[in-house]
Amino acid sequence: MNGIFICCATDLYSITFVQYFMLKQFLEHLGRIAIMLKESVSRPENGRVYWKEFMEQCNDIGIRSLPIVIVISFFLGAVLTIQTAYQLISPLVPKPVIAQINRDSTILELSPTVICIVLAGVVGSKIASELGNMRVSEQIDALEIMGINTKTYLVLPKIIAAAIMVPCLIVLSISISIFGGYMAGSFSSIITEEQFYQGLTQDFKPYNLFFAMMKSLTFALIISIIPAYYGYYVKGGALEIGRASTTSVVVSCILILLGDYVLSILLL
């Protein structure tokens, strides 16, 4: 009996210790992120240099992500239309409902969440790898010796560029996804053009677009801040850069899904 009690007490102590360790790690990471963001918000030494870096980040995050966003959005809309029609085969369900479901699902969930998860892998891994390589090769140390605030120069342009370009990509994704649904419905004779347009405009709520933009802005901050943190503070060599990149993508995806849940509760 005493052995069972001691075993249970040991297990309880182990669980408590693990929880304490996880909480400590979480608060440590949260504090370092807060410090990084605080130190990155300062007046730039040379506005032209910072503007050039900002435009390069807009190009990397926005323009170079266009092909994958266009392809994924088109097929998301096409598949959604076909599967919705497959599940709603009934003379009691009017055909315009297919377009209505496509519109609301795309705006509320598919485009903001799925595209941002994809961007977390594409953009987030690039940010973490870039900063990690600069840290390992001592380029960041060289910039700091020259008197440059590396957090402002390297981190802040990425965050601002992501906050501007990701919502633009989401707007484009919504349009392409709806167009993909229209094309799939038309070519497969599931729904006519008139029926699709009727469902597209029926009972439309502009608030859904506001909700999608709030999600995209929140996810953009996650996509830029988390990889920048893991890349900026990486230690070691090439192996640690790969681990930091992978960890940043995993953490970003988890936070995106968590943020999706929290925003849905708060805003809907």
N, C-alpha and C positions, 0 to 999 in steps of 0.2 A: 504493500500500500504506500509505504514511504517512497519506494522507488518510482511509482506512478506519479506521486505528487511532485517529486523532484524533477521528473521528466517533463511534466506539464509546465512547471515553473521555468525550466530551462528553455522550452519552446516559446513560452510567453516572453521571456527576456530576449530571445533571439529576434522575435517579431518586432518587439519594441525597439531594439537596437537598429534593425533594418529600417524601420520607419523613421527613426531619428536621423539616420545617415542620409536617407533619401530627402528628408526635409532640409537637412543641412546643405546638401548638394544643390537643391532647388533654390534656396535662399542665396547661396553663394553665387550661382549663375545669374540670378535675378539682379543681385546687387552689382555685379560686374557689368551687366548689360546697361543698367541705369547709369553707372559711372561713365561707360563708353558713350552713351547718348548725350549725357551732360557735357562731357568734354568735346564732343563733336560739334556742338552748337556754339560756335564762336565766330567772330568776324574774320573772314578770310584775309590772308596777307596780300594776295594778288587776285583781284576779281576776274581778270581775263583767263588766268590759268585754271581757276576753279570753274569758270563757265565752259571752258574747253573740255574739262573732265566730265562735267555734267552732261554735255551734249554727247560725249562718247558713251556714257552710261545709258542715255536715252536710246542711242542706236543699238547698243548691246541688248538691253532689256526689251525694247519695243520692236524695232525694225527686224532684228535677227530672229525674233520669236514669231514673226508673222506666218511663215510657212506652216509650222506645226499647229499653230492656233487655227488657221484656216482649214487645214485638213481635218483635224479632230472635230471642229465645230460643225463642219458640213456633214460628216458621217454621224455625229451625234443626233443632229436633227433628222436625218434620213432614217436612221434606225428607230428613233423614237416614234416617228410617224407610222412606220410599218408595224411596229409592235403594238402601238396603241390601237390601230385599226384591227389587228389580229384579236385583241382582247375585247373589242367593242363590236363584234359582228352580231348585230341584232337590228331588226327593223324598228325597234322601239327607241334606238339611240340615233339621233340625227348625225349626219356626217360632219357638219361644222364643229361638233364637239372634239373631233380629232385635232383640228387646228388649234382649238382653244387649249387643249391639254398640252400640245406641243409648245405653244407660246408661254403658258404659265410655268411649266416644268423647266423650260430653257432659261427663263428670266430668274426664277426663284432659286434654282438649285444647280442645274447642269452646267451652264456657262460659268457662273462665278466659282463654284467649288471645284468642278473637274478641271477646268482650264488652269486654275491657280495651283492645284496639286501638280499638274504637268509642269507649270512654270517653276514650282519649287524644285523639281528635279533638274530642269534645264538651266534656269537662271541661278537658283540657289547654289547648285554645285559649282557653277562657274565663279560666283562671287567668293565662295569659301576656298576654292582652289587658287584663285588669283591672289587673294590676301595671304593665304597660307604659304604660297611660294615666295611672296615678297618678304614674309616674316622669316622664313627659313634661310633665304638667301641674303638676309640682313639689309635688304633695301629699305625697309621701314626704319631700321636703326639709323641708316645713313640720312634719310629724310629728317629724322628727329635731330640729328647732330647739326644739320643745316638750319635748324630753327623753325621747321615746318610742323604745324600741328597735323600729324598724320591722320588722326581720327576725323578732323574736319575735311582734309583733302581726299582721303580714301573712302571713308564710310558715309559721310553726309551726302555726297552727290549720288551715291547708289540708292540711298533711302528716298531722296526726293524724286529721282528719276523713276523709281518703282512706283511711288505714290501717284505719279502723273501718268505713266505709260500703262500700267496694269489695268486701271479702270477703262482706258481707251481700248485696250485689247479685249476687255470683257464686253464692251458695247459692240465692237466689231464681231465678236464671237456670237453674241445674241442674234445679230442680223444674219450672219452666215448660217447659223443653226436653223433659224426659221426658214431661210431660203432653201437649205438642204431638205427640210421637211416638205416644203412645197414641191421641190423637184421630185422627190421620191414618191409623193402622193400622186403627182401628175403622170409620171412615167409608168407607174404600176396601176393606173386607173383606180386608185383607192378613193380619191376625192377630186372633185373638179376645182377649177380655179375660182369660180364664184363661191363654192362652198368653203374653200380654204380661206378666202378673204373675209367671208362672213364670220367664220369662227375666230379669225385673227382679230377682228375689231369688236366682237361681241363681249360685253361685260368686262372691258379692259379696265384695270385699276392702275393709274399712274404711280401709286405708292409702291407697287412691285418693283418698278425701276429704281426708285430711291433705295429700297431694300437691297437690290442687287449692287448698287454703287457703294453702299455702306459696307457690304461684305467684301467687295473687290478692294476697297481702300484698306480695310483691316487686314485682309490676306496679303496685300502688297507690302504692308509694313512687316508682317511676319516673314515673307519671302526674302526681304532685304536685310532685316535686322539680325535674324538668327544666323544665317550663313556668314554675314559679316563678323559677327561675334566669334563664331567658331574658327573662322579663317584668321582673324586678327590675332587671336591669342593662342594659336597653335604652337606646339613645342616639339622639337625633334627634327625628323627628316621627311623624305618623300612618303614613307609609310604612314606617318602621322597626318600628312596632308590628305591622303586618301581617306583615312579614318574620320578626320574632321569633316570632310566633304560629305561622306556617307551619313555621319551623325547629324549634320545640319539638315540634310534632306529629310531624314526620318523624323526629327523633332519638328521641322516645319510642317510636314504633312499631318502629324498628330495635332499640332496647335491649330492648323486650318480646320480640321474636323471638329475640334473642341470649340473653336470660335464660331463655326457654323451652327453648332447646337446652341451656344449661348446667345448669339444674335437672333436666332429664330425664336427663342423664348422671350427676349427683351423687345424685339421690334414687331413680332407677329402676334 
